Amino acid sequence: MPRYIILDNVTGSIVADTLDLDGPPREETPLEAVKRYDALTLEDERSYAEEHPSAALNNVLGYIVYVAPDDLPKVKDGEDQDVIDSVIEACDAAAFVEVREL
């Protein structure tokens, strides 16, 4: 099962680690993981588009989704810059999920 780390493209903080996001990691795509995170944290409806990770460079609202290696410790403080830097270094960017408010 893939484990994803979800980073907010606008704030630069890590908002979710699917190691413990409403249960254990699941067999899902980066897009499905983002939708699951948003369903737990937002009341507004959004539309989603999964793109290549490089699409995050254009400062669009969305999430950069990383695939975490098995030995990566659970992310506990997604605002700590050292934690963010270590995740970016240890993980592979899998997708950018652009979101739009409906």
Secondary structure, 3 states (H helix, E strand, C coil): CCCEEEEECCCCCEEEEHHHCCCCCCCCCHHHHHHHHHHHHCCCCEEEEEECHHHHHHCCCEEEEEECCCCCCCCCCCCCHHHHHHHHHHCEEEEEEEEEEC
